[in-house]
Amino acid sequence: MEDVSDPPFRYVCKQNGVDLMYTEFISSEGLIRDAAKSMQKLDIFEYERPIGIQLFGSEIESMKEAAEIATAAKPDLIDINYGCPVKAVACRGAGAALLQDIPKMVSMTEEIVKSTHLPVTVKTRLGWDDDTKNIVEVAERLQDIGIKALSIHGRTRKQMYKGEADWSLIAAVKNNPRMNIPIFGNGDVDSPEKAAANKARFGVDGIMVGRASIGNPWIFREIKHYLNTGEQLDPPTLNERVSACRTHFEKSIEWKGPRAGVFEMRRHYSNYFKGLDHFKPYRTALVTSESEEEIHRILDDISEQYTMQLV
């Protein structure tokens, strides 16, 4: 998730039980040209393991070279993004655009598999549009050239994130007798109940959670608890929300520096405190403050004021 799944975000997710994480997707062209922003995305930490570095690009040779650079950063696996639907990526021939050229997708993947000793996995979609839902064939061909796992988002590129994810085709891949690699399902999993229901109904090997984890890292512990016990965990307390937000903020400062850390954290505050009544003044204060000390003071005030309301 671009500008979301960076090390500070991954830290709070790891604290809450996530099993496997990926970096933000990284441009192959940025890596081979030593672009600062792309190179920074290679940062991984021991506490994050297992972790994969996710790459995207449109040129086979660039992707192969980028995979070699990513391998040197010592992740646990390399993941290829053939699923991103956004115009800035797909219209440049990367991400989900490769769903329009399966031979090129297969050739690109094969070269990447050859270029690294690490396991290579793929994230993709059902197809480009309703007329090209060819994921069963795509899965077979990618397995045949050596990928070790496949994550499937249950929408086409044309759908973007609209409508409901169709997990029936994910199940068709999983239940294909030719398939023997793990298949992970993705799309619309925003609660422990949905995760458990989808895993039971469609038989996938695992569940990938994306957008639902933004400002809600507790979803991982909630899903695992529900799968193990059939019972719901209590929702995070206010103090847990404040604590997670503060930790995320502190890690953001630590990794990005004071200026960028304060600025780039602003996109997260509303998600951490979603549903709190009369939160707008605090949100305004958080997204306009440029001081670390002031942010901490505001978070202290949120904890105090809303705790008083609950007493």
ZIMOGI-V202376 format. One record per residue. N is the residue number from 1. RES is the residue in one letter. SS is DSSP state (2 for helix, 1 for strand, 0 for the rest). OMEGA is omega in radians with two decimals (none if undefined). Layout:
BEGIN
n-><N	N>
res-><RES	RES>
ss-><SS	SS>
omega-><OMEGA	OMEGA>
END
This chain:
BEGIN
n-><1	2	3	4	5	6	7	8	9	10	11	12	13	14	15	16	17	18	19	20	21	22	23	24	25	26	27	28	29	30	31	32	33	34	35	36	37	38	39	40	41	42	43	44	45	46	47	48	49	50	51	52	53	54	55	56	57	58	59	60	61	62	63	64	65	66	67	68	69	70	71	72	73	74	75	76	77	78	79	80	81	82	83	84	85	86	87	88	89	90	91	92	93	94	95	96	97	98	99	100	101	102	103	104	105	106	107	108	109	110	111	112	113	114	115	116	117	118	119	120	121	122	123	124	125	126	127	128	129	130	131	132	133	134	135	136	137	138	139	140	141	142	143	144	145	146	147	148	149	150	151	152	153	154	155	156	157	158	159	160	161	162	163	164	165	166	167	168	169	170	171	172	173	174	175	176	177	178	179	180	181	182	183	184	185	186	187	188	189	190	191	192	193	194	195	196	197	198	199	200	201	202	203	204	205	206	207	208	209	210	211	212	213	214	215	216	217	218	219	220	221	222	223	224	225	226	227	228	229	230	231	232	233	234	235	236	237	238	239	240	241	242	243	244	245	246	247	248	249	250	251	252	253	254	255	256	257	258	259	260	261	262	263	264	265	266	267	268	269	270	271	272	273	274	275	276	277	278	279	280	281	282	283	284	285	286	287	288	289	290	291	292	293	294	295	296	297	298	299	300	301	302	303	304	305	306	307	308	309	310	311>
res-><M	E	D	V	S	D	P	P	F	R	Y	V	C	K	Q	N	G	V	D	L	M	Y	T	E	F	I	S	S	E	G	L	I	R	D	A	A	K	S	M	Q	K	L	D	I	F	E	Y	E	R	P	I	G	I	Q	L	F	G	S	E	I	E	S	M	K	E	A	A	E	I	A	T	A	A	K	P	D	L	I	D	I	N	Y	G	C	P	V	K	A	V	A	C	R	G	A	G	A	A	L	L	Q	D	I	P	K	M	V	S	M	T	E	E	I	V	K	S	T	H	L	P	V	T	V	K	T	R	L	G	W	D	D	D	T	K	N	I	V	E	V	A	E	R	L	Q	D	I	G	I	K	A	L	S	I	H	G	R	T	R	K	Q	M	Y	K	G	E	A	D	W	S	L	I	A	A	V	K	N	N	P	R	M	N	I	P	I	F	G	N	G	D	V	D	S	P	E	K	A	A	A	N	K	A	R	F	G	V	D	G	I	M	V	G	R	A	S	I	G	N	P	W	I	F	R	E	I	K	H	Y	L	N	T	G	E	Q	L	D	P	P	T	L	N	E	R	V	S	A	C	R	T	H	F	E	K	S	I	E	W	K	G	P	R	A	G	V	F	E	M	R	R	H	Y	S	N	Y	F	K	G	L	D	H	F	K	P	Y	R	T	A	L	V	T	S	E	S	E	E	E	I	H	R	I	L	D	D	I	S	E	Q	Y	T	M	Q	L	V>
ss-><0	0	0	0	0	0	2	2	2	2	2	2	2	2	2	0	0	0	0	0	1	1	0	0	0	1	1	2	2	2	2	2	0	0	0	2	2	2	2	2	0	0	0	0	0	2	2	2	0	0	1	1	1	1	1	1	0	0	0	2	2	2	2	2	2	2	2	2	2	2	2	2	0	0	0	0	1	1	1	1	1	1	0	0	0	0	2	2	2	2	0	0	0	0	2	2	2	2	2	2	0	2	2	2	2	2	2	2	2	2	2	2	2	2	2	0	0	0	1	1	1	1	1	1	1	0	0	0	0	2	2	2	0	0	2	2	2	2	2	2	2	2	2	2	0	0	0	0	1	1	1	1	1	0	0	0	0	0	0	0	0	0	0	0	0	0	0	2	2	2	2	2	2	2	0	0	0	0	0	0	0	1	1	1	1	1	0	0	0	0	0	2	2	2	2	2	2	2	2	2	2	2	0	0	0	1	1	1	0	0	2	2	2	0	0	0	0	0	2	2	2	2	2	2	2	2	2	2	2	0	0	0	0	0	0	0	0	2	2	2	2	2	2	2	2	2	2	2	2	2	2	2	2	2	2	2	0	2	2	2	2	2	2	2	2	0	0	0	2	2	2	2	0	0	0	0	0	0	0	2	2	2	2	2	2	2	2	2	0	0	0	2	2	2	2	2	2	2	2	2	2	2	2	2	2	2	2	2	2	2	0>
omega-><-3.08	3.11	3.08	-2.98	3.07	-3.10	3.10	3.10	-3.13	3.13	-3.11	3.07	3.13	3.09	-3.07	2.87	3.11	-3.07	-3.09	-3.12	3.07	3.00	2.88	3.10	-3.00	3.14	3.09	3.14	3.09	-3.14	-3.06	3.07	3.06	3.11	-3.02	-3.09	3.12	-3.13	3.13	-3.12	3.07	-3.11	3.03	-3.04	-3.04	-3.10	-3.11	-3.00	-0.03	-3.12	3.11	2.99	-3.09	-3.10	2.97	3.13	-3.06	-3.07	-3.06	-3.09	3.10	3.13	3.11	3.14	3.11	3.11	3.09	3.10	3.14	3.12	-3.13	3.09	3.03	2.96	3.08	3.11	3.03	3.12	3.12	3.14	2.99	-3.04	-3.07	-3.06	-2.97	-3.01	-3.08	3.13	-3.04	-3.11	3.03	3.06	-3.12	3.11	-3.08	3.12	-3.13	3.07	3.06	-3.12	-3.06	3.08	3.11	3.08	-3.12	3.13	3.13	-3.12	-3.13	3.14	3.11	3.10	-3.14	-3.00	-3.06	3.04	-3.10	3.01	3.09	3.09	-3.10	2.97	-3.13	-3.12	-3.09	-3.10	3.14	3.13	-3.07	-3.12	-3.07	3.10	-3.00	-3.02	3.14	3.10	-3.13	-3.13	3.13	-3.07	3.12	3.07	-3.08	3.14	2.86	3.09	-3.02	3.07	-3.11	3.04	-3.06	2.99	-2.99	3.05	3.00	3.07	-3.10	3.14	-3.01	3.09	-3.10	3.13	3.14	3.05	3.13	-3.12	-3.10	3.11	3.01	3.11	3.13	3.07	-3.11	-3.07	3.08	-3.08	3.11	-3.03	3.09	3.07	3.09	3.10	-3.13	-3.13	-3.09	3.06	3.03	3.09	-3.10	3.11	3.07	-3.12	3.13	3.13	-3.12	-3.12	-3.14	3.13	-3.13	-3.05	-2.99	2.98	-3.11	-3.13	3.14	-3.10	3.04	3.13	-3.14	-3.03	-3.09	3.13	-3.10	-3.06	-3.08	-3.12	-3.14	-3.10	-3.12	3.11	3.13	3.12	-3.11	3.12	-3.12	3.11	-3.10	-2.99	-3.04	-3.10	3.10	2.96	3.01	3.11	3.14	3.08	3.08	-3.14	3.09	3.10	-3.14	-3.11	3.14	3.11	-3.14	3.11	3.10	3.13	-3.12	3.11	3.09	3.09	-3.08	-3.04	-3.01	-3.04	-3.02	-3.03	-3.13	-3.13	3.10	-3.05	-3.03	3.07	-3.02	-3.11	-3.01	-2.96	-3.09	-3.12	3.13	-3.04	3.13	3.08	3.11	3.14	3.02	-3.08	-3.00	3.13	3.11	3.11	3.14	3.14	-3.11	-3.05	3.09	-3.14	3.09	-3.05	3.06	-3.10	-3.14	3.09	3.12	3.13	3.13	3.11	3.05	-3.12	3.10	-3.14	-3.11	-3.05	-3.09	3.04	3.10	3.13	-3.09	-3.11	none>
END
